[in-house]
Amino acid sequence: MSKLTIKQPELGLKASTAKSQLSDRLKYRPAVFEFFTDENDFTADGLKRLAAAIELVKATATNKIVLHHPMRFKGEYTELAAPKAVFPELVKFIDQSTNDLLQLAFDQKIQVLVHGSYSRHTQRMIDLYPSFEFAEAAVFKKLDYFAHLGQQRIMFENSLSPIFYFGDKKMDQFILDRNYRLAFDTSHCFIKVNGSNQQLVASLKRLEPQIVHYHLVDSMGLKHDSLPLGKGKIDWQQVLPALNPQATNIYEINLKNQDDCQEQLASHRYLSKIYQKLINS
């Protein structure tokens, strides 16, 4: 295989704005850095703290930075399916926080990641609409709006929900036709296709032209387990050649200690060995 056809893994690390986490991650000079934001980052002081943390990462390690939209607001998931009439505060927060992140992204020339959906409370949101089709249309209307607003600074991540997911041929094509910039979480897709490496790789290849970022994470294919690479059932020798070599990546792994990213580092070492094996074969 040619080196040009296989994406060389980048050391991509993820952290909050906590000084202890930043200090740990920046020791390793990551090539890609993703901030996992939460609702506390969207106060006036929180946004200043986030901006300062971005500058620190730029000065210390890399300009390739992704801002992950917060997962929750007051205990509720930031689900784009949330109807405004029922969840006015949540919808207001989703819109304002996305605007705040995009302002930072345009100013700092970095990226914003928004989940197209989640899964934990999604069905409860869907049930508030007259039908599934109404709920789905509402989500894609919001995604279209954010895509127009964010242009080349925004991307959308796949979920385990019935609304915005990767792995199904028709859904993949539907998403491709909307020209979204995509963030592909390997574990989410693997679980959605019931642990099929064949279907995971097929989806990776279908969506590859519009994928700009990867969450590389292993899974047993049964539930959301966020395992280190090599500890699950994903066939990384098949996956690695299917990745877009122009896209960035991070290792989104559950950590035993949030102040020590050893599981992320171990995943990078594992994938780097796969890469060397492939290019030397």
C-alpha positions as CSV (number, residue, x, y, z in Angstrom):
1,M,0.0,0.0,0.0
2,S,1.1,3.5,-0.7
3,K,1.8,5.9,2.2
4,L,-0.3,8.5,0.3
5,T,-3.5,6.3,0.6
6,I,-3.3,5.7,4.3
7,K,-3.8,8.4,6.9
8,Q,-0.9,8.6,9.3
9,P,-2.4,8.8,12.8
10,E,-2.0,12.1,14.6
11,L,-1.7,12.4,18.3
12,G,-5.0,14.0,19.0
13,L,-5.9,14.6,22.7
14,K,-9.0,15.9,24.4
15,A,-9.5,17.8,27.6
16,S,-11.6,20.4,29.4
17,T,-10.3,23.9,30.2
18,A,-9.3,22.6,33.7
19,K,-5.6,23.6,34.3
20,S,-4.8,20.1,35.5
21,Q,-6.0,18.5,32.3
22,L,-4.4,21.1,30.1
23,S,-1.1,20.7,31.8
24,D,-1.2,16.9,31.4
25,R,-2.2,17.0,27.7
26,L,0.2,19.7,26.6
27,K,3.2,17.8,28.0
28,Y,2.8,15.5,24.9
29,R,2.6,18.3,22.3
30,P,-0.4,16.9,20.5
31,A,-0.9,17.6,16.8
32,V,-4.7,18.0,17.4
33,F,-6.5,19.3,20.4
34,E,-10.2,19.1,21.2
35,F,-11.8,21.0,24.0
36,F,-14.7,19.3,25.7
37,T,-16.8,22.3,26.8
38,D,-19.5,22.4,29.4
39,E,-22.1,25.0,30.4
40,N,-19.7,26.7,32.8
41,D,-17.6,27.7,29.8
42,F,-20.4,30.0,28.6
43,T,-20.5,32.6,31.3
44,A,-18.5,35.8,30.7
45,D,-15.6,34.5,32.8
46,G,-16.0,31.0,31.3
47,L,-15.6,32.3,27.7
48,K,-12.5,34.4,28.7
49,R,-11.1,31.2,30.3
50,L,-11.8,29.2,27.2
51,A,-10.2,31.9,24.9
52,A,-7.1,31.9,27.1
53,A,-6.9,28.1,27.0
54,I,-7.1,28.2,23.2
55,E,-4.2,30.7,23.1
56,L,-2.2,28.4,25.4
57,V,-2.7,25.4,23.2
58,K,-1.7,27.4,20.2
59,A,1.4,28.7,21.8
60,T,2.4,25.3,23.2
61,A,1.3,22.7,20.8
62,T,-0.9,23.2,17.8
63,N,-3.3,25.4,15.7
64,K,-5.5,22.4,14.9
65,I,-8.1,22.9,17.6
66,V,-11.7,21.7,17.8
67,L,-14.3,23.0,20.3
68,H,-16.8,20.3,21.2
69,H,-20.3,21.8,21.9
70,P,-21.4,21.1,25.5
71,M,-23.4,17.8,25.9
72,R,-25.7,19.1,28.7
73,F,-27.4,22.1,30.1
74,K,-28.9,21.9,33.6
75,G,-28.9,18.1,33.4
76,E,-30.6,17.9,30.0
77,Y,-28.8,16.8,26.8
78,T,-28.3,19.6,24.2
79,E,-30.5,17.7,21.8
80,L,-31.3,19.5,18.6
81,A,-34.7,17.8,18.6
82,A,-35.8,19.7,21.7
83,P,-38.9,21.6,20.8
84,K,-38.7,25.3,21.8
85,A,-42.2,25.4,23.2
86,V,-41.3,22.7,25.7
87,F,-37.6,23.5,26.3
88,P,-37.2,27.3,25.8
89,E,-34.2,27.6,28.1
90,L,-32.4,24.6,26.6
91,V,-33.0,25.8,23.0
92,K,-31.8,29.3,23.9
93,F,-28.6,27.8,25.4
94,I,-28.0,25.5,22.4
95,D,-28.3,28.5,20.0
96,Q,-26.3,30.9,22.2
97,S,-23.5,28.5,23.0
98,T,-23.1,27.5,19.3
99,N,-22.9,31.2,18.4
100,D,-20.3,31.8,21.2
101,L,-18.2,28.9,19.9
102,L,-18.4,30.0,16.3
103,Q,-17.4,33.5,17.2
104,L,-14.3,32.0,18.9
105,A,-13.7,29.7,15.9
106,F,-13.9,32.5,13.3
107,D,-11.6,34.7,15.5
108,Q,-9.1,32.0,16.2
109,K,-9.3,30.1,12.9
110,I,-10.3,26.9,14.6
111,Q,-13.2,24.4,14.4
112,V,-16.5,23.8,16.2
113,L,-18.1,20.3,16.6
114,V,-21.9,20.0,17.2
115,H,-23.7,16.7,17.7
116,G,-26.4,16.2,15.2
117,S,-28.2,14.2,17.9
118,Y,-27.5,12.2,21.0
119,S,-29.4,9.1,22.1
120,R,-30.1,9.1,25.8
121,H,-33.1,11.4,25.8
122,T,-33.7,11.7,22.1
123,Q,-36.8,9.4,21.9
124,R,-38.4,11.5,24.7
125,M,-37.9,14.6,22.5
126,I,-39.1,12.8,19.3
127,D,-42.3,11.8,21.1
128,L,-43.2,15.4,21.6
129,Y,-43.7,15.9,17.8
130,P,-46.7,14.8,15.8
131,S,-44.5,12.1,14.1
132,F,-40.9,11.0,13.8
133,E,-40.8,12.8,10.4
134,F,-41.7,16.1,12.0
135,A,-38.9,15.6,14.6
136,E,-36.3,14.6,11.9
137,A,-37.3,17.6,9.8
138,A,-36.8,19.9,12.8
139,V,-33.3,18.6,13.5
140,F,-32.2,18.9,9.9
141,K,-33.6,22.4,9.6
142,K,-31.5,23.3,12.7
143,L,-28.4,21.6,11.2
144,D,-28.9,23.5,7.9
145,Y,-29.1,26.7,9.8
146,F,-25.9,26.0,11.8
147,A,-24.1,24.8,8.6
148,H,-24.9,28.1,6.9
149,L,-23.9,30.1,10.0
150,G,-20.6,28.2,10.6
151,Q,-19.6,27.6,7.0
152,Q,-16.0,26.1,7.0
153,R,-15.8,26.4,10.8
154,I,-18.5,23.9,11.9
155,M,-18.9,20.1,11.7
156,F,-21.5,17.6,12.8
157,E,-20.9,14.4,14.7
158,N,-22.9,11.2,14.3
159,S,-24.9,9.7,17.1
160,L,-26.6,6.5,18.2
161,S,-30.1,8.1,17.9
162,P,-32.6,7.4,15.1
163,I,-32.2,10.9,13.7
164,F,-28.5,11.7,12.9
165,Y,-26.3,8.6,12.5
166,F,-23.9,7.0,10.1
167,G,-23.8,3.4,8.8
168,D,-27.0,3.1,6.8
169,K,-26.6,3.6,3.1
170,K,-29.7,5.7,2.6
171,M,-29.0,7.9,5.6
172,D,-25.4,8.4,4.7
173,Q,-26.4,9.5,1.2
174,F,-29.1,11.8,2.7
175,I,-26.4,13.5,4.8
176,L,-23.9,13.6,1.9
177,D,-26.5,15.4,-0.2
178,R,-26.8,18.2,2.4
179,N,-23.0,18.9,2.0
180,Y,-22.4,19.0,5.8
181,R,-18.8,18.9,7.1
182,L,-18.7,15.8,9.2
183,A,-17.1,14.5,12.3
184,F,-17.1,10.6,12.3
185,D,-17.1,8.8,15.7
186,T,-16.0,5.2,14.9
187,S,-17.6,3.7,18.0
188,H,-20.9,5.3,17.4
189,C,-21.1,4.0,13.9
190,F,-19.9,0.5,14.9
191,I,-22.5,0.2,17.6
192,K,-25.2,1.5,15.3
193,V,-24.4,-1.2,12.7
194,N,-24.4,-3.9,15.5
195,G,-20.7,-4.5,15.5
196,S,-20.2,-5.0,11.7
197,N,-16.8,-4.0,10.6
198,Q,-17.9,-4.4,7.0
199,Q,-20.7,-1.8,7.4
200,L,-18.4,0.5,9.5
201,V,-15.8,0.5,6.7
202,A,-18.5,1.0,4.0
203,S,-19.8,4.0,5.8
204,L,-16.3,5.5,6.3
205,K,-15.7,5.1,2.6
206,R,-19.1,6.6,1.6
207,L,-18.7,9.7,3.8
208,E,-15.0,10.1,3.4
209,P,-15.1,13.1,1.1
210,Q,-17.0,15.2,3.6
211,I,-15.3,14.0,6.8
212,V,-13.0,16.6,8.3
213,H,-12.4,15.1,11.8
214,Y,-12.5,11.7,13.5
215,H,-13.1,10.5,17.0
216,L,-11.1,7.3,17.0
217,V,-12.4,5.0,19.7
218,D,-13.0,1.3,20.0
219,S,-16.1,-0.6,21.1
220,M,-17.5,-4.0,21.6
221,G,-20.4,-2.9,19.4
222,L,-23.1,-3.4,22.0
223,K,-23.3,-0.1,23.9
224,H,-21.5,3.2,24.4
225,D,-18.3,2.0,26.0
226,S,-15.5,4.3,24.6
227,L,-12.7,1.7,24.8
228,P,-9.0,2.3,24.0
229,L,-8.0,1.1,20.5
230,G,-7.3,-2.6,20.4
231,K,-9.6,-3.3,23.4
232,G,-12.7,-3.7,21.4
233,K,-13.9,-5.4,18.2
234,I,-13.2,-2.7,15.6
235,D,-10.8,-4.0,12.9
236,W,-8.3,-1.1,12.7
237,Q,-6.4,-2.6,9.9
238,Q,-9.5,-2.2,7.8
239,V,-10.5,1.2,9.2
240,L,-7.2,3.0,8.9
241,P,-7.0,2.8,5.0
242,A,-10.6,4.1,4.9
243,L,-9.9,7.4,6.7
244,N,-9.7,10.7,4.9
245,P,-5.9,11.6,5.0
246,Q,-6.8,15.3,5.1
247,A,-9.0,15.0,8.2
248,T,-7.8,15.5,11.8
249,N,-8.4,13.0,14.6
250,I,-8.4,12.6,18.3
251,Y,-8.7,9.6,20.6
252,E,-12.0,10.0,22.5
253,I,-11.3,7.3,25.2
254,N,-12.8,7.0,28.7
255,L,-10.0,7.8,31.1
256,K,-9.6,6.3,34.6
257,N,-8.2,9.7,35.7
258,Q,-9.2,12.8,33.8
259,D,-5.8,14.4,34.7
260,D,-3.9,11.5,33.0
261,C,-4.5,10.8,29.4
262,Q,-2.6,7.4,29.3
263,E,-5.5,5.6,27.5
264,Q,-5.4,8.2,24.7
265,L,-1.6,7.8,24.4
266,A,-1.8,4.0,24.4
267,S,-4.5,4.2,21.6
268,H,-2.1,6.4,19.5
269,R,0.7,3.9,20.0
270,Y,-1.6,1.0,19.0
271,L,-2.8,2.8,15.8
272,S,0.7,3.9,14.9
273,K,1.9,0.3,14.9
274,I,-1.0,-0.7,12.6
275,Y,0.0,2.2,10.3
276,Q,3.6,1.0,10.2
277,K,2.5,-2.6,9.5
278,L,0.2,-1.5,6.6
279,I,2.8,0.7,4.9
280,N,5.4,-1.9,5.1
281,S,3.2,-4.7,3.8
